[in-house]
Amino acid sequence: MENFPVRINADGTITREPDVLPRTPAKPDPNDNTIALSKDFTVNQSKNIWVRIFLPRQALNNNNNTCSSSSAKLPLIIHFHGGGFVLKSAATSTIHEYCQLIAAQIPAVVVTAEYRLAPEHRLPAAYDDGMEVLHWLKTSQDGWLQQYADFSSCFLTGDSAGGNLAYQVGLRASAIVDDLLPLTIKGLILIKPYFSGVKRTESELRLEKDPDFPLAINDMCWELALPLGADRDHEYCNPTVGGGSKLIEKMSSLGWRVMEYVGFADPMSDRQIEFLKLLDQKGVAVVGHVDGSGHRTRDFVGPALCGYFKDFVLSSTKTA
């Protein structure tokens, strides 16, 4: 665990090494040399929940009148960052770069969420925060969202722990779709989602000493994130346990689509494929992409992923 920027203290708290994960401030100035502008908004100050909104530069370059109708607006993508539920932020530099790239390449309005981390706030705190962000968005009067975002074409996405979070928030959202209007979710985009379980899979055993995310780190993160007393077969960690959530059928009935991006060299790849098969068996329209060389903590911003992401969003918008 030498390279993991978290140290567990004797009293069970943790210390995060602040210099390992640099942060990038929002860049709302149109004169900045950036492919997407960004600005921050507080959602819940007492819980330190906030969002960073990314607007692709080309949206500003167009005549404002072209975004006056829903058909001319951009898809709205709600993103949750990874970090094993214990690390990172919506302001982490790699997260900022990823979101602005997705915003520019699709193009889309991207909203990335700051949520509470474990072990200070164990699950389901992050899921609660994700839902609070959805409720905030549906009533937001922010000019960028009002002018450029198509609330009827919304997607939930996340990488690693953020993929897990997007799925769990999606389950909750599927049960209250009318309460979230005008937000209308079209699908989920899960990038190497962070799942696990008690019984080891072949990919976990094969990649037990993975330099990016060895099993010892995986187990530690889940121990810090899960409710006290829960093991890795808890539904938050293992989405296939007990045949999966009954709300999966609700997703199917709503016509939601799910794209999952799996890295073969990811220790969690077997679980991700098993999860995708479960969704398919329950009638959810799934799109799976397996990157034969993708590692867990790398390649989130590669050209192949950007292409898959764009194709899924645009095709989901057209067929909805």
Residue pairs with C-beta under 8 A, 6 or more apart in sequence:
1 214
1 216
1 217
1 220
3 211
4 217
4 220
5 16
5 17
5 20
5 21
5 87
6 14
6 15
6 16
6 17
6 86
6 87
6 220
7 14
7 15
7 17
8 14
8 220
8 224
9 15
12 119
13 119
13 120
14 86
14 119
14 224
16 86
16 87
21 87
21 88
21 89
21 92
21 93
21 94
22 92
22 93
23 89
23 91
23 92
23 93
23 96
24 91
24 92
24 93
24 96
24 97
25 91
26 38
26 39
26 40
26 52
26 91
27 34
27 37
27 38
28 37
28 38
28 39
29 37
30 37
30 57
30 60
34 57
34 100
35 56
35 57
35 100
35 101
35 103
35 104
36 54
36 55
36 56
36 57
36 99
36 100
36 101
36 103
36 104
36 110
37 54
37 55
37 57
37 60
38 52
38 53
38 54
38 55
38 96
38 99
38 100
39 52
39 53
39 144
40 50
40 51
40 52
40 53
41 50
41 51
41 53
41 140
41 142
42 49
42 50
43 49
43 50
43 51
43 113
43 132
43 133
43 136
44 129
44 132
44 136
47 116
47 129
47 132
48 114
48 116
49 113
49 114
49 115
49 116
49 129
49 132
49 133
50 90
50 113
50 114
51 90
51 111
51 112
51 113
51 114
51 133
51 136
51 137
52 90
52 91
52 96
52 99
52 111
52 112
52 114
53 109
53 110
53 111
53 142
53 144
53 145
54 99
54 100
54 102
54 103
54 109
54 110
54 111
54 112
55 103
55 109
55 144
55 148
56 74
56 103
56 104
56 106
56 107
56 108
56 109
57 104
58 104
58 107
59 67
59 74
59 107
59 109
59 148
64 147
66 72
67 73
67 74
67 147
67 148
70 150
70 152
73 148
73 149
73 150
73 153
74 106
74 107
74 108
74 109
74 148
74 149
74 150
75 106
75 108
75 109
75 149
75 150
75 153
75 154
75 155
75 313
75 317
76 108
76 109
76 111
76 137
76 145
76 149
76 150
76 151
76 153
76 154
76 155
76 183
77 102
77 103
77 106
77 108
77 109
77 110
77 111
77 154
77 155
77 157
77 189
77 313
78 111
78 112
78 113
78 133
78 134
78 137
78 154
78 155
78 156
78 157
78 166
79 99
79 102
79 110
79 111
79 112
79 113
79 157
79 158
79 162
79 166
80 112
80 113
80 115
80 126
80 130
80 156
80 157
80 158
80 161
80 162
80 163
80 165
80 166
80 169
81 88
81 89
81 90
81 92
81 95
81 112
81 113
81 158
81 159
81 161
81 162
82 88
82 158
82 159
82 160
82 161
82 162
82 163
82 194
83 92
83 117
83 160
83 161
83 162
84 160
84 161
84 194
84 217
84 218
84 221
84 224
84 225
85 117
85 118
85 123
85 126
85 161
85 164
85 194
85 221
85 224
85 225
86 117
86 118
86 119
86 221
86 224
86 225
87 117
88 95
89 95
89 114
90 96
90 112
90 113
90 114
91 114
94 300
95 112
97 301
98 159
98 300
98 301
99 110
99 112
100 110
101 301
101 306
102 108
102 110
102 306
102 309
103 109
103 110
105 306
105 309
105 310
106 309
106 310
106 313
106 314
108 313
109 144
109 145
109 148
109 149
111 133
111 137
111 145
113 129
113 130
113 133
115 125
115 126
115 129
115 130
115 133
115 165
116 125
116 126
116 129
117 126
118 125
118 126
118 224
118 225
119 224
119 225
122 224
122 225
122 226
122 227
122 228
123 225
123 226
123 227
123 236
124 168
124 227
124 236
126 161
126 165
127 165
127 168
127 169
127 172
127 236
130 165
130 166
130 168
130 169
131 169
131 172
131 173
134 169
134 173
134 180
134 183
135 180
137 145
137 151
137 183
138 151
138 180
138 181
138 182
138 183
140 146
145 151
151 182
151 183
151 184
152 182
152 184
153 184
153 186
153 316
153 317
153 320
154 183
154 184
154 185
154 186
155 185
155 186
155 187
155 188
155 189
155 313
155 316
156 166
156 169
156 170
156 173
156 185
156 187
156 188
156 189
157 163
157 166
157 188
157 189
157 190
157 191
157 309
158 164
158 165
158 166
158 190
158 191
158 193
159 191
159 192
159 300
160 191
160 192
160 193
160 194
160 296
160 297
161 194
161 221
161 225
162 191
163 190
163 191
163 192
163 193
163 194
163 260
164 193
164 194
164 195
164 236
166 188
166 189
166 190
166 193
167 188
167 190
167 193
167 239
168 236
170 185
170 188
170 251
170 256
171 245
171 247
171 248
171 251
172 247
173 180
173 185
174 185
174 247
174 250
174 251
174 254
174 256
175 247
175 250
177 184
177 185
177 254
185 254
185 256
186 256
186 257
186 316
186 317
186 320
187 256
187 257
187 258
187 259
187 312
187 316
188 256
188 257
188 258
188 259
189 258
189 259
189 261
189 309
189 312
189 313
190 258
190 259
190 260
190 261
190 272
191 261
191 300
191 305
192 261
192 262
192 263
192 266
192 268
192 272
192 294
192 296
192 300
193 260
193 268
193 272
193 275
194 268
195 237
195 238
195 239
195 268
195 271
195 272
195 275
196 204
196 218
196 219
196 222
196 232
196 237
196 238
196 268
196 271
197 232
197 233
197 237
197 238
197 240
197 241
197 271
198 231
198 232
198 233
198 238
200 215
201 270
201 271
201 274
202 270
203 266
203 267
203 268
203 269
203 270
203 271
204 215
204 218
204 267
204 268
204 270
204 271
206 267
207 214
207 265
207 266
207 267
208 214
208 215
208 267
210 265
210 267
210 295
210 296
212 295
212 296
212 297
212 298
213 266
213 267
213 296
213 297
214 267
215 267
218 267
218 268
219 232
222 232
222 237
225 236
226 232
226 234
226 236
226 237
227 234
227 236
230 236
230 237
232 238
233 241
234 241
235 241
235 242
235 245
238 271
239 245
239 275
239 278
240 271
240 274
240 275
240 278
243 278
244 278
244 279
244 282
248 278
248 279
248 282
248 284
249 282
249 283
251 258
251 279
251 284
252 282
252 283
252 284
252 285
255 285
255 320
256 284
256 285
257 284
257 285
257 286
257 287
257 312
257 316
258 276
258 279
258 284
258 285
258 286
258 287
259 286
259 287
259 288
259 289
259 308
259 309
259 312
260 272
260 275
260 276
260 286
260 287
260 288
260 289
261 289
261 291
261 294
261 305
261 308
262 269
262 272
262 273
262 276
262 288
262 289
262 290
262 291
262 294
263 269
263 290
263 291
263 293
263 294
263 295
263 296
263 299
264 290
264 291
264 292
264 293
264 294
265 292
265 293
265 294
265 295
265 296
266 272
266 294
266 295
266 296
267 296
268 296
269 290
273 288
273 290
276 286
276 288
279 286
280 286
287 308
287 312
289 304
289 305
289 308
291 299
291 302
291 304
291 305
293 299
294 302
299 305
